[in-house]
Amino acid sequence: MSTSIQERPIVVVGAGIAGLCAAIEAKHKSGARVLLCDSSPGGRARSKEVSGGTLNLGAHALYDKGELAAFLRRHRIRVTGGRPNQGLFYRDESNVLCPLPTGTVSLLRSRLTLREKKALSSSLLRVQFGELPDVPVSSWLESFPSSRVRALLGALVQLSTYAPPSAGQSARAAGRQLRLGAAGVTYVDGGWQSIVDGLLRAATDCGVEFLPENVRAISSELTIETSHRELQAGAVVLAIAPSTIRRLVPSALELLPADPLRASCLDLVVEKLPHPERRLILDTRSPRYLSIPSRSARQASRGEILSAIHYGTGPREGLEQWIETLQPGALALARASQWLPKITVAHSIRAPAHALRHSRSPMVSTGIFLAGDWLSEAMLADASALSGARAGTLAADFRENERFACDSSGAGAPRSSRMAS
């Protein structure tokens, strides 16, 4: 197949958060034809309707000052919801349910000693107005003599990053994520499917073409084989799982993460809550938490949504016992449930010096760019949005440079094809 660069589209493979942001950004930057290939758009941001409730694929919260929220605002994609600012608790080492110290009053009323209150207050102020050291979280926590302060800070880190303190994550990166959380998070009306639908509408409105097809192969000449056709691309963005990237572009192996962050999640659609005032509860003794997103956002036409999450992986029975401890009788009131024993939360942690390793251009072969939550200094969905937008811009720039080179030389084929031949 031989086509001029002017006729070659930018092809984005994968329509999760990263792929949708890449396609929108590429279209706005270049004006070229942009094709978005995915047989099941939304990726891990999809939601489903079950018995009058909207269930995400695990717990999701939109960071109000994060990269995804900024992208949505920039492209005038409206998302509504509510902040979980009330009913926040933690279970301490004595199995006592305590108000989460999110401010001066709640901190002063906490069961911590005066010395522990000063240590916690000092560390949270440093998170808010400074930078933590670029060392593993576990090393940073060891600097606090009090086991209760270590446990509470560790639970807050887990809540914000989904990485337990033992995972080797950078305290500096975790501190930045905690600071984002303190600036506000939103539980989204209609679940995260509302974000996916908004991005899909924005992509369609700006001229992105959607192909409900999976990509089977990519050649060095940017020839793409899908389940239905063959395409000649001017640039490619791969916004798909690392395992699929590894199969399509073996040369990308060194840029792909090896150990994803996983979690187990049990969601319930319940008739009512025994304790509706308990909207979010952290456990300082085990790596888990419970949230009631429907108390802050419209995610159930009747009843409530209850989500119990175990960082790493854990048995369903353990989460059921946790639910019964905090919301007695909730299991008997459940109309429906969703058990996700091993979901991928993120494809890598932010270890010390992560930003240095991932500040380079994500082009893994001539004209082929990567987008994913492991390829930026941000975290979680914010990392996907930032990486996708960057990859879309780079793909648009690459295609434009190829077009300019062809126009200047008088050659019909782009350099990538001439180099391959």
C-alpha positions in Angstrom: 0.0 0.0 0.0 1.4 3.4 -0.9 -0.4 6.7 -0.2 0.9 10.3 0.1 1.4 11.7 3.6 -1.4 14.2 3.0 -3.8 11.2 2.8 -2.5 9.3 5.8 -4.5 9.7 9.0 -3.2 9.7 12.6 -4.4 6.5 14.1 -5.0 6.2 17.8 -5.3 2.6 19.1 -7.3 2.3 22.3 -10.2 4.5 23.4 -9.7 4.6 27.2 -8.9 7.9 28.9 -5.4 8.1 27.3 -6.6 7.3 23.8 -9.6 9.6 23.9 -7.4 12.5 25.1 -4.7 11.6 22.4 -7.3 11.6 19.6 -8.9 14.9 20.6 -5.5 16.6 21.1 -4.2 15.3 17.7 -7.3 16.5 15.9 -7.1 20.0 17.4 -3.3 20.3 16.9 -3.2 19.1 13.3 -6.6 19.2 11.6 -5.6 16.0 9.9 -7.9 13.0 9.7 -7.8 11.1 13.0 -9.0 7.5 13.4 -9.7 6.0 16.9 -9.7 2.2 16.9 -11.3 0.2 19.8 -14.0 -2.4 19.9 -14.9 -1.4 23.5 -14.3 2.3 24.2 -13.8 3.5 27.8 -11.2 1.1 29.0 -11.0 1.0 32.8 -13.2 4.1 33.0 -16.3 2.3 31.9 -19.4 2.0 34.1 -22.4 -0.3 34.0 -26.0 0.0 35.2 -27.1 -2.7 37.6 -30.4 -2.8 39.5 -30.8 0.9 39.6 -27.2 1.7 40.4 -24.1 2.8 38.4 -21.0 0.7 39.1 -17.6 1.8 38.1 -14.7 -0.7 37.5 -13.4 -0.1 41.0 -13.6 3.1 43.0 -13.0 6.3 41.0 -12.7 9.9 42.0 -11.9 12.9 39.8 -9.1 15.1 41.2 -10.5 18.7 40.8 -7.0 20.2 40.2 -5.6 17.2 38.3 -4.7 16.8 34.7 -7.9 15.0 33.6 -10.1 17.7 35.1 -8.0 20.4 33.4 -8.3 18.5 30.0 -12.1 18.4 30.5 -12.3 22.1 31.2 -10.0 23.0 28.3 -12.3 21.1 25.9 -15.5 22.3 27.6 -16.6 18.8 28.6 -19.0 19.3 31.6 -18.9 16.8 34.4 -21.1 17.2 37.5 -20.9 15.4 40.8 -20.2 16.0 44.5 -17.3 16.1 46.9 -17.1 13.5 49.7 -16.3 16.2 52.4 -18.5 14.7 55.2 -18.7 11.5 57.0 -15.0 10.7 56.8 -13.7 8.2 59.4 -10.8 5.8 60.0 -10.5 2.7 62.2 -7.6 2.9 64.5 -5.3 0.3 66.0 -7.9 -0.4 68.8 -10.7 -1.0 66.3 -12.3 2.3 67.2 -14.0 4.3 64.5 -12.7 7.9 64.6 -13.4 11.0 62.6 -10.7 11.5 60.0 -8.6 14.5 61.0 -9.0 16.7 57.9 -8.8 20.0 59.6 -7.8 21.8 62.8 -11.0 21.0 64.8 -11.1 17.3 63.8 -7.4 17.0 64.6 -7.7 18.5 68.0 -10.7 16.2 68.8 -8.9 13.1 67.7 -7.7 10.4 70.0 -4.0 11.1 69.2 -1.7 12.4 71.9 -0.6 16.1 71.7 2.8 14.9 70.4 1.1 12.8 67.7 -1.1 15.7 66.7 1.9 18.0 66.3 3.7 15.4 64.2 0.6 14.8 62.0 -0.1 18.5 61.6 3.5 19.2 60.7 3.7 16.5 58.1 0.4 17.5 56.5 1.5 21.2 56.4 4.7 20.0 54.6 2.6 18.1 52.1 0.4 21.1 51.5 3.1 23.8 51.1 6.4 21.9 50.4 7.9 18.8 49.0 8.6 15.4 50.7 11.9 13.7 50.1 12.3 11.6 47.0 12.7 8.4 49.0 10.4 5.3 49.4 7.2 6.0 51.4 8.2 3.4 53.9 11.4 5.2 54.6 9.6 8.5 55.1 7.1 6.9 57.5 9.9 5.4 59.6 10.9 9.0 60.5 7.8 9.2 62.7 8.2 7.6 66.2 4.5 7.1 66.7 3.0 3.9 65.1 -0.4 5.6 65.0 0.9 8.5 63.0 2.7 6.1 60.6 -0.5 4.1 60.2 -2.7 7.1 59.6 -0.4 8.7 57.1 0.1 5.3 55.4 -3.7 5.0 55.0 -4.0 8.4 53.5 -1.2 7.6 51.0 -3.0 4.4 50.0 -6.2 6.3 49.6 -4.6 8.8 47.2 -2.3 6.6 45.3 -3.6 3.0 45.6 -0.1 2.0 46.5 0.6 0.5 50.0 3.6 2.0 51.8 5.6 -1.1 51.2 5.3 -0.8 47.4 8.4 1.4 47.0 6.6 4.5 45.9 8.3 7.9 46.1 7.2 9.9 49.2 7.6 13.1 47.0 5.2 11.7 44.4 2.8 10.5 47.1 2.9 14.0 48.8 2.0 15.7 45.5 -1.0 13.3 45.1 -2.1 14.0 48.7 -1.9 17.7 47.9 -4.1 17.2 44.9 -6.6 15.3 47.1 -6.6 18.1 49.7 -7.6 20.5 46.9 -10.8 18.5 46.3 -12.0 15.3 44.6 -15.4 14.7 42.9 -17.5 11.6 42.8 -19.0 11.9 39.3 -22.8 11.9 38.6 -23.6 8.8 36.5 -20.2 7.2 37.2 -17.1 7.5 35.1 -19.1 6.5 32.1 -20.2 10.2 32.1 -16.6 11.2 31.5 -16.1 8.6 28.8 -19.3 9.7 27.0 -18.3 13.3 27.3 -14.9 12.6 25.8 -16.5 10.5 23.0 -18.8 13.4 22.2 -16.0 15.9 22.1 -14.0 13.6 19.8 -16.9 13.2 17.4 -17.7 16.9 17.5 -14.2 17.8 16.5 -14.1 15.3 13.6 -12.4 12.2 15.1 -13.7 9.1 13.3 -14.4 6.0 15.5 -13.6 2.5 14.2 -15.0 -0.2 16.5 -12.2 -2.6 15.6 -9.1 -4.1 17.2 -5.6 -3.7 15.8 -3.9 -6.9 14.9 -0.5 -5.8 13.5 1.6 -2.7 12.8 4.5 -2.6 10.4 7.6 -0.4 10.4 6.0 1.5 7.5 3.0 2.3 9.7 0.7 -0.1 7.9 -2.0 -1.1 10.4 -4.0 -4.3 10.1 -7.3 -4.3 12.0 -9.9 -7.0 12.3 -11.7 -5.5 9.2 -9.2 -3.6 7.1 -5.7 -2.3 6.4 -4.7 1.3 7.0 -1.7 3.4 6.1 -1.0 5.8 8.9 0.9 9.1 9.1 1.5 8.6 12.8 0.3 6.1 15.4 -0.5 6.5 19.1 -0.7 3.2 21.1 -2.9 3.8 24.2 -3.5 0.2 25.1 -2.4 -2.3 27.7 1.4 -2.9 27.9 0.9 -6.6 27.1 -0.7 -5.7 23.7 1.9 -3.1 23.0 4.6 -5.7 23.6 3.0 -7.9 21.0 2.5 -5.2 18.4 5.9 -3.4 18.9 8.5 -5.7 20.5 11.0 -2.8 20.5 8.9 -1.0 23.1 9.7 -3.6 25.8 12.2 -1.5 27.8 9.6 1.3 28.2 6.8 -1.0 29.4 6.1 -1.5 33.1 6.4 -4.9 34.7 4.4 -4.8 37.9 1.0 -3.2 37.8 -0.8 -2.0 40.9 -3.9 -4.2 41.5 -6.8 -4.2 43.9 -9.8 -6.3 44.8 -13.2 -4.5 44.8 -16.6 -5.5 46.0 -19.5 -3.2 45.0 -23.0 -3.5 46.3 -26.3 -1.9 45.3 -28.2 -1.8 48.6 -31.8 -0.7 49.5 -30.5 1.4 52.3 -27.5 2.0 54.5 -27.6 1.0 58.2 -25.2 4.0 58.9 -25.6 6.5 56.0 -23.4 9.0 57.9 -20.3 6.8 57.3 -19.4 7.8 53.8 -15.8 6.9 53.7 -13.8 4.8 56.2 -10.1 4.0 56.1 -8.5 1.0 57.9 -5.2 1.7 59.5 -4.7 -1.9 60.3 -5.3 -3.5 56.9 -4.8 -2.2 53.4 -8.5 -1.4 52.6 -11.2 1.2 52.7 -14.9 1.6 52.2 -16.8 4.4 50.4 -20.4 5.3 49.6 -20.1 7.3 46.4 -23.8 7.6 46.0 -24.0 9.9 49.1 -22.0 12.5 47.2 -23.0 11.9 43.6 -26.1 10.7 41.6 -25.1 7.1 41.0 -28.2 5.3 42.1 -31.8 5.9 41.1 -32.9 4.1 44.3 -30.9 2.9 47.2 -27.1 3.4 47.6 -23.8 2.2 46.1 -21.3 0.8 48.5 -17.7 0.0 47.5 -15.2 -1.9 49.5 -11.6 -2.0 48.2 -8.6 -4.1 49.2 -5.2 -2.7 48.0 -3.3 -5.5 46.3 -5.6 -8.5 46.2 -7.7 -10.0 48.9 -10.5 -12.6 49.3 -14.2 -11.6 48.9 -15.0 -13.0 52.3 -12.6 -10.5 53.9 -14.3 -7.5 52.3 -17.7 -8.9 53.2 -16.7 -9.1 56.9 -15.3 -5.6 56.7 -18.6 -4.3 55.2 -20.6 -6.1 57.9 -18.4 -4.6 60.6 -19.0 -1.0 59.4 -22.5 -1.3 57.8 -24.2 -4.2 59.7 -26.9 -5.8 57.6 -25.8 -4.2 54.3 -25.1 -7.6 52.7 -28.7 -8.7 53.3 -30.0 -5.5 51.9 -28.0 -5.8 48.6 -30.0 -6.0 45.4 -26.9 -6.6 43.3 -23.2 -7.0 43.6 -20.0 -6.7 41.5 -16.9 -8.7 42.5 -13.6 -7.6 40.9 -11.0 -9.9 42.3 -7.9 -8.5 40.5 -8.4 -5.2 38.7 -5.5 -3.1 37.4 -5.5 0.2 39.1 -2.4 1.6 37.5 0.4 0.0 35.4 3.2 1.2 37.6 4.1 3.0 40.9 5.9 6.3 41.0 9.2 5.1 42.4 12.0 7.6 43.3 13.4 9.4 40.2 10.3 8.2 38.2 10.0 11.7 36.5 13.6 11.5 35.2 13.0 8.1 33.7 9.7 9.1 31.9 10.5 12.6 30.8 11.6 11.5 27.4 9.5 11.4 24.2 7.4 8.2 24.1 8.2 7.4 20.5 9.2 3.7 20.4 9.6 3.4 16.6 9.5 5.9 13.8 6.0 7.5 14.0 4.7 5.3 16.8 4.0 7.0 20.1 2.9 5.5 23.5 0.3 6.8 25.9 -0.4 5.3 29.3 -0.7 5.9 33.0 3.0 4.9 33.5 4.4 7.6 31.1 4.0 10.8 33.0 4.8 12.3 36.4 1.1 12.4 37.3 -0.9 9.4 38.7 -3.9 7.3 37.9 -6.3 8.8 35.4 -4.5 12.1 35.5 -1.4 10.3 34.2 -3.5 8.8 31.4 -4.9 12.1 30.4 -1.5 13.9 30.5 0.3 11.2 28.6 -2.5 10.9 26.0 -2.5 14.6 25.3 1.3 14.7 25.0 1.3 11.7 22.6 -1.5 13.2 20.5 0.5 16.4 20.2 3.7 14.5 19.3 1.9 12.4 16.7 0.4 15.6 15.1 3.8 17.3 15.0 5.4 14.2 13.5 2.9 13.9 10.7 3.2 17.6 10.0 7.0 17.4 9.9 6.7 14.4 7.5 4.3 16.3 5.3 6.7 19.3 5.2 9.7 17.1 4.4 7.7 15.5 1.5 6.6 18.8 0.2 10.2 20.2 0.3 11.8 17.1 -1.3 9.1 16.5 -3.9 8.9 12.9 -2.8 5.4 11.4 -2.5 6.1 9.0 0.3 7.0 10.1 3.8 10.5 9.5 5.3 9.3 6.6 7.4 8.4 4.6 4.2 11.5 5.6 2.4 13.6 4.6 5.4 11.8 1.3 5.8 12.4 0.5 2.1 
